Each structure stands twice: as structure tokens, then as C-alpha cells.
Amino acid sequence: MKAFEYKFEFKPGIQEYVMRELYFNKHKKEKEILQRLCEGETCYEIANALGYSDRTIVRRRKSLYEKTKDYMI
């Protein structure tokens, strides 16, 4: 069984709108994580850069996907 893939692809103007207008939790660094996901970084790379475990980034990725899925391509 294939695992679900989370792709963070927005149209150029939509990505700017999402980053500017949606509420992101600063304490959880959601905006920075979303930006890195849009740039194509893996959860492991983001975890190393931000000092979190890769499992934490996976959970936050799922949360970010739920917040932004209506704006994606």
C-alpha cells in the first residue's frame, strides 16, 4: 500500500497570499517549515536545520497540509 504524499505546490500568487494571510503558530515555526517544504526540502533536512526531530516535522507537515490544502494546485 502506497503512503500518502504531501505536496506543497501553490501557484506563485497563491503561495505569497498563504504565507502572508493565514495564521501560523510562531512557537511551532509553522511558517518557516511551510516555506522550506515549498522549496522542496525533506522533513529530515528541515528537522536538522531547526533542531527538531524528524517525527515532529512530519506531524507539523500534516497539520500544515490540512491548513493549506484548499489553496494547492
PDB file of N, CA, C and O in Angstrom:
ATOM      1  N   MET A   1       0.834  -1.174   0.000  1.00  0.00           N
ATOM      2  CA  MET A   1       0.000   0.000   0.000  1.00  0.00           C
ATOM      3  C   MET A   1       0.884   1.244   0.000  1.00  0.00           C
ATOM      4  O   MET A   1       1.817   1.352   0.796  1.00  0.00           O
ATOM      5  N   LYS A   2       0.588   2.170  -0.886  1.00  0.00           N
ATOM      6  CA  LYS A   2       1.397   3.369  -1.027  1.00  0.00           C
ATOM      7  C   LYS A   2       1.002   4.415   0.024  1.00  0.00           C
ATOM      8  O   LYS A   2      -0.183   4.660   0.249  1.00  0.00           O
ATOM      9  N   ALA A   3       1.986   5.015   0.650  1.00  0.00           N
ATOM     10  CA  ALA A   3       1.733   6.063   1.631  1.00  0.00           C
ATOM     11  C   ALA A   3       1.307   7.342   0.922  1.00  0.00           C
ATOM     12  O   ALA A   3       1.716   7.605  -0.208  1.00  0.00           O
ATOM     13  N   PHE A   4       0.489   8.122   1.592  1.00  0.00           N
ATOM     14  CA  PHE A   4       0.022   9.383   1.024  1.00  0.00           C
ATOM     15  C   PHE A   4       1.179  10.363   0.917  1.00  0.00           C
ATOM     16  O   PHE A   4       1.978  10.492   1.844  1.00  0.00           O
ATOM     17  N   GLU A   5       1.268  11.049  -0.207  1.00  0.00           N
ATOM     18  CA  GLU A   5       2.330  12.032  -0.417  1.00  0.00           C
ATOM     19  C   GLU A   5       1.793  13.431  -0.190  1.00  0.00           C
ATOM     20  O   GLU A   5       0.738  13.790  -0.713  1.00  0.00           O
ATOM     21  N   TYR A   6       2.501  14.207   0.573  1.00  0.00           N
ATOM     22  CA  TYR A   6       2.134  15.596   0.814  1.00  0.00           C
ATOM     23  C   TYR A   6       2.956  16.466  -0.121  1.00  0.00           C
ATOM     24  O   TYR A   6       4.179  16.539   0.005  1.00  0.00           O
ATOM     25  N   LYS A   7       2.297  17.116  -1.046  1.00  0.00           N
ATOM     26  CA  LYS A   7       2.987  18.009  -1.969  1.00  0.00           C
ATOM     27  C   LYS A   7       2.540  19.432  -1.690  1.00  0.00           C
ATOM     28  O   LYS A   7       1.342  19.712  -1.634  1.00  0.00           O
ATOM     29  N   PHE A   8       3.479  20.309  -1.519  1.00  0.00           N
ATOM     30  CA  PHE A   8       3.193  21.700  -1.229  1.00  0.00           C
ATOM     31  C   PHE A   8       3.513  22.532  -2.461  1.00  0.00           C
ATOM     32  O   PHE A   8       4.565  23.166  -2.545  1.00  0.00           O
ATOM     33  N   GLU A   9       2.593  22.519  -3.409  1.00  0.00           N
ATOM     34  CA  GLU A   9       2.760  23.270  -4.650  1.00  0.00           C
ATOM     35  C   GLU A   9       1.602  24.251  -4.779  1.00  0.00           C
ATOM     36  O   GLU A   9       0.437  23.859  -4.846  1.00  0.00           O
ATOM     37  N   PHE A  10       1.946  25.518  -4.813  1.00  0.00           N
ATOM     38  CA  PHE A  10       0.966  26.576  -4.964  1.00  0.00           C
ATOM     39  C   PHE A  10       1.257  27.323  -6.259  1.00  0.00           C
ATOM     40  O   PHE A  10       2.379  27.283  -6.765  1.00  0.00           O
ATOM     41  N   LYS A  11       0.258  27.996  -6.789  1.00  0.00           N
ATOM     42  CA  LYS A  11       0.521  28.937  -7.862  1.00  0.00           C
ATOM     43  C   LYS A  11       1.309  30.085  -7.239  1.00  0.00           C
ATOM     44  O   LYS A  11       1.152  30.342  -6.045  1.00  0.00           O
ATOM     45  N   PRO A  12       2.157  30.791  -8.007  1.00  0.00           N
ATOM     46  CA  PRO A  12       3.027  31.821  -7.420  1.00  0.00           C
ATOM     47  C   PRO A  12       2.286  32.862  -6.575  1.00  0.00           C
ATOM     48  O   PRO A  12       2.717  33.142  -5.456  1.00  0.00           O
ATOM     49  N   GLY A  13       1.223  33.427  -7.052  1.00  0.00           N
ATOM     50  CA  GLY A  13       0.500  34.443  -6.289  1.00  0.00           C
ATOM     51  C   GLY A  13      -0.191  33.878  -5.067  1.00  0.00           C
ATOM     52  O   GLY A  13      -0.318  34.558  -4.049  1.00  0.00           O
ATOM     53  N   ILE A  14      -0.638  32.634  -5.163  1.00  0.00           N
ATOM     54  CA  ILE A  14      -1.326  31.988  -4.050  1.00  0.00           C
ATOM     55  C   ILE A  14      -0.360  31.697  -2.910  1.00  0.00           C
ATOM     56  O   ILE A  14      -0.716  31.848  -1.741  1.00  0.00           O
ATOM     57  N   GLN A  15       0.849  31.283  -3.238  1.00  0.00           N
ATOM     58  CA  GLN A  15       1.822  30.993  -2.183  1.00  0.00           C
ATOM     59  C   GLN A  15       2.118  32.258  -1.375  1.00  0.00           C
ATOM     60  O   GLN A  15       2.202  32.199  -0.148  1.00  0.00           O
ATOM     61  N   GLU A  16       2.272  33.373  -2.033  1.00  0.00           N
ATOM     62  CA  GLU A  16       2.514  34.633  -1.318  1.00  0.00           C
ATOM     63  C   GLU A  16       1.330  34.975  -0.423  1.00  0.00           C
ATOM     64  O   GLU A  16       1.517  35.417   0.710  1.00  0.00           O
ATOM     65  N   TYR A  17       0.110  34.774  -0.927  1.00  0.00           N
ATOM     66  CA  TYR A  17      -1.093  35.047  -0.147  1.00  0.00           C
ATOM     67  C   TYR A  17      -1.148  34.155   1.097  1.00  0.00           C
ATOM     68  O   TYR A  17      -1.419  34.635   2.198  1.00  0.00           O
ATOM     69  N   VAL A  18      -0.894  32.868   0.918  1.00  0.00           N
ATOM     70  CA  VAL A  18      -0.938  31.920   2.032  1.00  0.00           C
ATOM     71  C   VAL A  18       0.087  32.311   3.095  1.00  0.00           C
ATOM     72  O   VAL A  18      -0.226  32.316   4.285  1.00  0.00           O
ATOM     73  N   MET A  19       1.298  32.637   2.674  1.00  0.00           N
ATOM     74  CA  MET A  19       2.349  32.988   3.630  1.00  0.00           C
ATOM     75  C   MET A  19       2.039  34.294   4.361  1.00  0.00           C
ATOM     76  O   MET A  19       2.446  34.479   5.508  1.00  0.00           O
ATOM     77  N   ARG A  20       1.333  35.179   3.706  1.00  0.00           N
ATOM     78  CA  ARG A  20       1.044  36.495   4.292  1.00  0.00           C
ATOM     79  C   ARG A  20      -0.229  36.496   5.134  1.00  0.00           C
ATOM     80  O   ARG A  20      -0.263  37.131   6.188  1.00  0.00           O
ATOM     81  N   GLU A  21      -1.279  35.796   4.691  1.00  0.00           N
ATOM     82  CA  GLU A  21      -2.600  35.959   5.286  1.00  0.00           C
ATOM     83  C   GLU A  21      -3.030  34.870   6.273  1.00  0.00           C
ATOM     84  O   GLU A  21      -3.795  35.152   7.195  1.00  0.00           O
ATOM     85  N   LEU A  22      -2.568  33.668   6.103  1.00  0.00           N
ATOM     86  CA  LEU A  22      -3.006  32.607   7.006  1.00  0.00           C
ATOM     87  C   LEU A  22      -2.298  32.712   8.346  1.00  0.00           C
ATOM     88  O   LEU A  22      -1.169  33.197   8.430  1.00  0.00           O
ATOM     89  N   TYR A  23      -2.976  32.251   9.396  1.00  0.00           N
ATOM     90  CA  TYR A  23      -2.388  32.249  10.731  1.00  0.00           C
ATOM     91  C   TYR A  23      -1.498  31.022  10.891  1.00  0.00           C
ATOM     92  O   TYR A  23      -1.934  29.889  10.682  1.00  0.00           O
ATOM     93  N   PHE A  24      -0.261  31.263  11.259  1.00  0.00           N
ATOM     94  CA  PHE A  24       0.671  30.185  11.552  1.00  0.00           C
ATOM     95  C   PHE A  24       1.198  30.368  12.964  1.00  0.00           C
ATOM     96  O   PHE A  24       1.444  31.493  13.398  1.00  0.00           O
ATOM     97  N   ASN A  25       1.369  29.274  13.677  1.00  0.00           N
ATOM     98  CA  ASN A  25       1.857  29.302  15.049  1.00  0.00           C
ATOM     99  C   ASN A  25       3.352  29.607  15.040  1.00  0.00           C
ATOM    100  O   ASN A  25       4.153  28.818  14.538  1.00  0.00           O
ATOM    101  N   LYS A  26       3.721  30.759  15.600  1.00  0.00           N
ATOM    102  CA  LYS A  26       5.138  31.152  15.624  1.00  0.00           C
ATOM    103  C   LYS A  26       5.954  30.236  16.523  1.00  0.00           C
ATOM    104  O   LYS A  26       7.109  29.932  16.224  1.00  0.00           O
ATOM    105  N   HIS A  27       5.353  29.798  17.623  1.00  0.00           N
ATOM    106  CA  HIS A  27       6.058  28.931  18.558  1.00  0.00           C
ATOM    107  C   HIS A  27       6.468  27.618  17.894  1.00  0.00           C
ATOM    108  O   HIS A  27       7.529  27.070  18.194  1.00  0.00           O
ATOM    109  N   LYS A  28       5.629  27.118  16.997  1.00  0.00           N
ATOM    110  CA  LYS A  28       5.926  25.859  16.299  1.00  0.00           C
ATOM    111  C   LYS A  28       6.706  26.076  15.005  1.00  0.00           C
ATOM    112  O   LYS A  28       7.031  25.111  14.314  1.00  0.00           O
ATOM    113  N   LYS A  29       7.007  27.314  14.674  1.00  0.00           N
ATOM    114  CA  LYS A  29       7.749  27.668  13.455  1.00  0.00           C
ATOM    115  C   LYS A  29       7.062  27.137  12.198  1.00  0.00           C
ATOM    116  O   LYS A  29       7.727  26.684  11.266  1.00  0.00           O
ATOM    117  N   GLU A  30       5.733  27.194  12.176  1.00  0.00           N
ATOM    118  CA  GLU A  30       4.984  26.654  11.046  1.00  0.00           C
ATOM    119  C   GLU A  30       5.281  27.375   9.745  1.00  0.00           C
ATOM    120  O   GLU A  30       5.389  26.739   8.697  1.00  0.00           O
ATOM    121  N   LYS A  31       5.411  28.674   9.793  1.00  0.00           N
ATOM    122  CA  LYS A  31       5.662  29.425   8.559  1.00  0.00           C
ATOM    123  C   LYS A  31       7.012  29.047   7.957  1.00  0.00           C
ATOM    124  O   LYS A  31       7.127  28.869   6.745  1.00  0.00           O
ATOM    125  N   GLU A  32       8.023  28.925   8.799  1.00  0.00           N
ATOM    126  CA  GLU A  32       9.353  28.544   8.313  1.00  0.00           C
ATOM    127  C   GLU A  32       9.349  27.115   7.763  1.00  0.00           C
ATOM    128  O   GLU A  32       9.989  26.832   6.750  1.00  0.00           O
ATOM    129  N   ILE A  33       8.633  26.227   8.430  1.00  0.00           N
ATOM    130  CA  ILE A  33       8.547  24.852   7.957  1.00  0.00           C
ATOM    131  C   ILE A  33       7.835  24.800   6.611  1.00  0.00           C
ATOM    132  O   ILE A  33       8.287  24.102   5.703  1.00  0.00           O
ATOM    133  N   LEU A  34       6.724  25.531   6.468  1.00  0.00           N
ATOM    134  CA  LEU A  34       5.995  25.558   5.197  1.00  0.00           C
ATOM    135  C   LEU A  34       6.865  26.112   4.079  1.00  0.00           C
ATOM    136  O   LEU A  34       6.861  25.580   2.969  1.00  0.00           O
ATOM    137  N   GLN A  35       7.605  27.167   4.358  1.00  0.00           N
ATOM    138  CA  GLN A  35       8.481  27.750   3.343  1.00  0.00           C
ATOM    139  C   GLN A  35       9.512  26.735   2.870  1.00  0.00           C
ATOM    140  O   GLN A  35       9.773  26.618   1.673  1.00  0.00           O
ATOM    141  N   ARG A  36      10.089  26.013   3.797  1.00  0.00           N
ATOM    142  CA  ARG A  36      11.088  25.005   3.442  1.00  0.00           C
ATOM    143  C   ARG A  36      10.468  23.836   2.674  1.00  0.00           C
ATOM    144  O   ARG A  36      11.090  23.294   1.760  1.00  0.00           O
ATOM    145  N   LEU A  37       9.249  23.448   3.042  1.00  0.00           N
ATOM    146  CA  LEU A  37       8.563  22.383   2.309  1.00  0.00           C
ATOM    147  C   LEU A  37       8.285  22.813   0.879  1.00  0.00           C
ATOM    148  O   LEU A  37       8.419  22.014  -0.048  1.00  0.00           O
ATOM    149  N   CYS A  38       7.901  24.061   0.694  1.00  0.00           N
ATOM    150  CA  CYS A  38       7.640  24.577  -0.652  1.00  0.00           C
ATOM    151  C   CYS A  38       8.912  24.619  -1.490  1.00  0.00           C
ATOM    152  O   CYS A  38       8.863  24.489  -2.713  1.00  0.00           O
ATOM    153  N   GLU A  39      10.042  24.801  -0.830  1.00  0.00           N
ATOM    154  CA  GLU A  39      11.332  24.817  -1.530  1.00  0.00           C
ATOM    155  C   GLU A  39      11.808  23.410  -1.859  1.00  0.00           C
ATOM    156  O   GLU A  39      12.797  23.246  -2.573  1.00  0.00           O
ATOM    157  N   GLY A  40      11.112  22.381  -1.345  1.00  0.00           N
ATOM    158  CA  GLY A  40      11.447  21.008  -1.689  1.00  0.00           C
ATOM    159  C   GLY A  40      12.331  20.285  -0.693  1.00  0.00           C
ATOM    160  O   GLY A  40      12.828  19.199  -0.989  1.00  0.00           O
ATOM    161  N   GLU A  41      12.538  20.861   0.477  1.00  0.00           N
ATOM    162  CA  GLU A  41      13.358  20.188   1.487  1.00  0.00           C
ATOM    163  C   GLU A  41      12.586  19.022   2.094  1.00  0.00           C
ATOM    164  O   GLU A  41      11.358  19.052   2.171  1.00  0.00           O
ATOM    165  N   THR A  42      13.312  18.002   2.521  1.00  0.00           N
ATOM    166  CA  THR A  42      12.678  16.855   3.168  1.00  0.00           C
ATOM    167  C   THR A  42      12.458  17.148   4.646  1.00  0.00           C
ATOM    168  O   THR A  42      13.035  18.086   5.195  1.00  0.00           O
ATOM    169  N   CYS A  43      11.624  16.342   5.277  1.00  0.00           N
ATOM    170  CA  CYS A  43      11.373  16.509   6.715  1.00  0.00           C
ATOM    171  C   CYS A  43      12.664  16.333   7.510  1.00  0.00           C
ATOM    172  O   CYS A  43      12.891  17.033   8.497  1.00  0.00           O
ATOM    173  N   TYR A  44      13.497  15.408   7.083  1.00  0.00           N
ATOM    174  CA  TYR A  44      14.768  15.163   7.766  1.00  0.00           C
ATOM    175  C   TYR A  44      15.679  16.401   7.679  1.00  0.00           C
ATOM    176  O   TYR A  44      16.301  16.781   8.672  1.00  0.00           O
ATOM    177  N   GLU A  45      15.758  17.020   6.510  1.00  0.00           N
ATOM    178  CA  GLU A  45      16.595  18.218   6.333  1.00  0.00           C
ATOM    179  C   GLU A  45      16.067  19.373   7.177  1.00  0.00           C
ATOM    180  O   GLU A  45      16.842  20.101   7.797  1.00  0.00           O
ATOM    181  N   ILE A  46      14.757  19.538   7.198  1.00  0.00           N
ATOM    182  CA  ILE A  46      14.152  20.619   7.993  1.00  0.00           C
ATOM    183  C   ILE A  46      14.396  20.383   9.479  1.00  0.00           C
ATOM    184  O   ILE A  46      14.724  21.312  10.216  1.00  0.00           O
ATOM    185  N   ALA A  47      14.236  19.138   9.912  1.00  0.00           N
ATOM    186  CA  ALA A  47      14.462  18.806  11.325  1.00  0.00           C
ATOM    187  C   ALA A  47      15.886  19.134  11.745  1.00  0.00           C
ATOM    188  O   ALA A  47      16.103  19.697  12.818  1.00  0.00           O
ATOM    189  N   ASN A  48      16.845  18.790  10.921  1.00  0.00           N
ATOM    190  CA  ASN A  48      18.242  19.088  11.254  1.00  0.00           C
ATOM    191  C   ASN A  48      18.500  20.585  11.305  1.00  0.00           C
ATOM    192  O   ASN A  48      19.230  21.057  12.176  1.00  0.00           O
ATOM    193  N   ALA A  49      17.913  21.333  10.387  1.00  0.00           N
ATOM    194  CA  ALA A  49      18.137  22.776  10.330  1.00  0.00           C
ATOM    195  C   ALA A  49      17.498  23.505  11.510  1.00  0.00           C
ATOM    196  O   ALA A  49      18.053  24.484  12.008  1.00  0.00           O
ATOM    197  N   LEU A  50      16.339  23.035  11.957  1.00  0.00           N
ATOM    198  CA  LEU A  50      15.603  23.733  13.016  1.00  0.00           C
ATOM    199  C   LEU A  50      15.820  23.148  14.408  1.00  0.00           C
ATOM    200  O   LEU A  50      15.404  23.741  15.404  1.00  0.00           O
ATOM    201  N   GLY A  51      16.463  21.999  14.480  1.00  0.00           N
ATOM    202  CA  GLY A  51      16.737  21.396  15.781  1.00  0.00           C
ATOM    203  C   GLY A  51      15.579  20.603  16.359  1.00  0.00           C
ATOM    204  O   GLY A  51      15.486  20.438  17.575  1.00  0.00           O
ATOM    205  N   TYR A  52      14.696  20.111  15.504  1.00  0.00           N
ATOM    206  CA  TYR A  52      13.585  19.267  15.929  1.00  0.00           C
ATOM    207  C   TYR A  52      13.851  17.838  15.472  1.00  0.00           C
ATOM    208  O   TYR A  52      14.750  17.591  14.668  1.00  0.00           O
ATOM    209  N   SER A  53      13.060  16.897  15.994  1.00  0.00           N
ATOM    210  CA  SER A  53      13.155  15.530  15.475  1.00  0.00           C
ATOM    211  C   SER A  53      12.404  15.467  14.150  1.00  0.00           C
ATOM    212  O   SER A  53      11.516  16.280  13.891  1.00  0.00           O
ATOM    213  N   ASP A  54      12.760  14.509  13.323  1.00  0.00           N
ATOM    214  CA  ASP A  54      12.080  14.395  12.035  1.00  0.00           C
ATOM    215  C   ASP A  54      10.615  14.008  12.221  1.00  0.00           C
ATOM    216  O   ASP A  54       9.781  14.374  11.393  1.00  0.00           O
ATOM    217  N   ARG A  55      10.285  13.288  13.272  1.00  0.00           N
ATOM    218  CA  ARG A  55       8.895  12.923  13.550  1.00  0.00           C
ATOM    219  C   ARG A  55       8.058  14.169  13.879  1.00  0.00           C
ATOM    220  O   ARG A  55       6.893  14.252  13.490  1.00  0.00           O
ATOM    221  N   THR A  56       8.644  15.125  14.587  1.00  0.00           N
ATOM    222  CA  THR A  56       7.951  16.382  14.890  1.00  0.00           C
ATOM    223  C   THR A  56       7.630  17.123  13.600  1.00  0.00           C
ATOM    224  O   THR A  56       6.529  17.652  13.445  1.00  0.00           O
ATOM    225  N   ILE A  57       8.564  17.164  12.693  1.00  0.00           N
ATOM    226  CA  ILE A  57       8.347  17.847  11.416  1.00  0.00           C
ATOM    227  C   ILE A  57       7.275  17.129  10.608  1.00  0.00           C
ATOM    228  O   ILE A  57       6.478  17.783   9.936  1.00  0.00           O
ATOM    229  N   VAL A  58       7.237  15.818  10.656  1.00  0.00           N
ATOM    230  CA  VAL A  58       6.206  15.058   9.952  1.00  0.00           C
ATOM    231  C   VAL A  58       4.827  15.423  10.490  1.00  0.00           C
ATOM    232  O   VAL A  58       3.896  15.632   9.713  1.00  0.00           O
ATOM    233  N   ARG A  59       4.689  15.502  11.813  1.00  0.00           N
ATOM    234  CA  ARG A  59       3.394  15.871  12.405  1.00  0.00           C
ATOM    235  C   ARG A  59       3.004  17.293  12.018  1.00  0.00           C
ATOM    236  O   ARG A  59       1.844  17.556  11.701  1.00  0.00           O
ATOM    237  N   ARG A  60       3.957  18.199  12.043  1.00  0.00           N
ATOM    238  CA  ARG A  60       3.647  19.588  11.678  1.00  0.00           C
ATOM    239  C   ARG A  60       3.349  19.716  10.194  1.00  0.00           C
ATOM    240  O   ARG A  60       2.534  20.550   9.799  1.00  0.00           O
ATOM    241  N   ARG A  61       3.988  18.910   9.372  1.00  0.00           N
ATOM    242  CA  ARG A  61       3.700  18.898   7.936  1.00  0.00           C
ATOM    243  C   ARG A  61       2.255  18.494   7.696  1.00  0.00           C
ATOM    244  O   ARG A  61       1.568  19.096   6.870  1.00  0.00           O
ATOM    245  N   LYS A  62       1.798  17.491   8.405  1.00  0.00           N
ATOM    246  CA  LYS A  62       0.401  17.051   8.268  1.00  0.00           C
ATOM    247  C   LYS A  62      -0.558  18.167   8.670  1.00  0.00           C
ATOM    248  O   LYS A  62      -1.566  18.395   8.002  1.00  0.00           O
ATOM    249  N   SER A  63      -0.248  18.852   9.746  1.00  0.00           N
ATOM    250  CA  SER A  63      -1.079  19.963  10.205  1.00  0.00           C
ATOM    251  C   SER A  63      -1.089  21.096   9.181  1.00  0.00           C
ATOM    252  O   SER A  63      -2.142  21.667   8.896  1.00  0.00           O
ATOM    253  N   LEU A  64       0.065  21.418   8.636  1.00  0.00           N
ATOM    254  CA  LEU A  64       0.161  22.470   7.624  1.00  0.00           C
ATOM    255  C   LEU A  64      -0.592  22.078   6.358  1.00  0.00           C
ATOM    256  O   LEU A  64      -1.213  22.924   5.714  1.00  0.00           O
ATOM    257  N   TYR A  65      -0.537  20.815   6.007  1.00  0.00           N
ATOM    258  CA  TYR A  65      -1.264  20.354   4.829  1.00  0.00           C
ATOM    259  C   TYR A  65      -2.766  20.575   5.015  1.00  0.00           C
ATOM    260  O   TYR A  65      -3.448  21.037   4.101  1.00  0.00           O
ATOM    261  N   GLU A  66      -3.267  20.249   6.185  1.00  0.00           N
ATOM    262  CA  GLU A  66      -4.697  20.439   6.459  1.00  0.00           C
ATOM    263  C   GLU A  66      -5.086  21.917   6.403  1.00  0.00           C
ATOM    264  O   GLU A  66      -6.182  22.251   5.950  1.00  0.00           O
ATOM    265  N   LYS A  67      -4.207  22.796   6.855  1.00  0.00           N
ATOM    266  CA  LYS A  67      -4.488  24.232   6.834  1.00  0.00           C
ATOM    267  C   LYS A  67      -4.485  24.809   5.421  1.00  0.00           C
ATOM    268  O   LYS A  67      -5.235  25.741   5.130  1.00  0.00           O
ATOM    269  N   THR A  68      -3.646  24.261   4.541  1.00  0.00           N
ATOM    270  CA  THR A  68      -3.416  24.895   3.241  1.00  0.00           C
ATOM    271  C   THR A  68      -3.901  24.095   2.037  1.00  0.00           C
ATOM    272  O   THR A  68      -3.744  24.558   0.907  1.00  0.00           O
ATOM    273  N   LYS A  69      -4.480  22.921   2.230  1.00  0.00           N
ATOM    274  CA  LYS A  69      -4.822  22.053   1.102  1.00  0.00           C
ATOM    275  C   LYS A  69      -5.820  22.686   0.138  1.00  0.00           C
ATOM    276  O   LYS A  69      -5.817  22.349  -1.045  1.00  0.00           O
ATOM    277  N   ASP A  70      -6.670  23.589   0.607  1.00  0.00           N
ATOM    278  CA  ASP A  70      -7.646  24.223  -0.282  1.00  0.00           C
ATOM    279  C   ASP A  70      -7.003  25.218  -1.252  1.00  0.00           C
ATOM    280  O   ASP A  70      -7.630  25.607  -2.237  1.00  0.00           O
ATOM    281  N   TYR A  71      -5.764  25.633  -0.986  1.00  0.00           N
ATOM    282  CA  TYR A  71      -5.072  26.610  -1.824  1.00  0.00           C
ATOM    283  C   TYR A  71      -4.094  25.970  -2.801  1.00  0.00           C
ATOM    284  O   TYR A  71      -3.497  26.665  -3.623  1.00  0.00           O
ATOM    285  N   MET A  72      -3.924  24.659  -2.719  1.00  0.00           N
ATOM    286  CA  MET A  72      -2.920  23.982  -3.541  1.00  0.00           C
ATOM    287  C   MET A  72      -3.434  23.668  -4.926  1.00  0.00           C
ATOM    288  O   MET A  72      -4.636  23.668  -5.188  1.00  0.00           O
ATOM    289  N   ILE A  73      -2.486  23.401  -5.805  1.00  0.00           N
ATOM    290  CA  ILE A  73      -2.789  23.064  -7.205  1.00  0.00           C
ATOM    291  C   ILE A  73      -3.491  21.718  -7.257  1.00  0.00           C
ATOM    292  O   ILE A  73      -3.835  21.244  -8.340  1.00  0.00           O
TER     293      ILE A  73
END
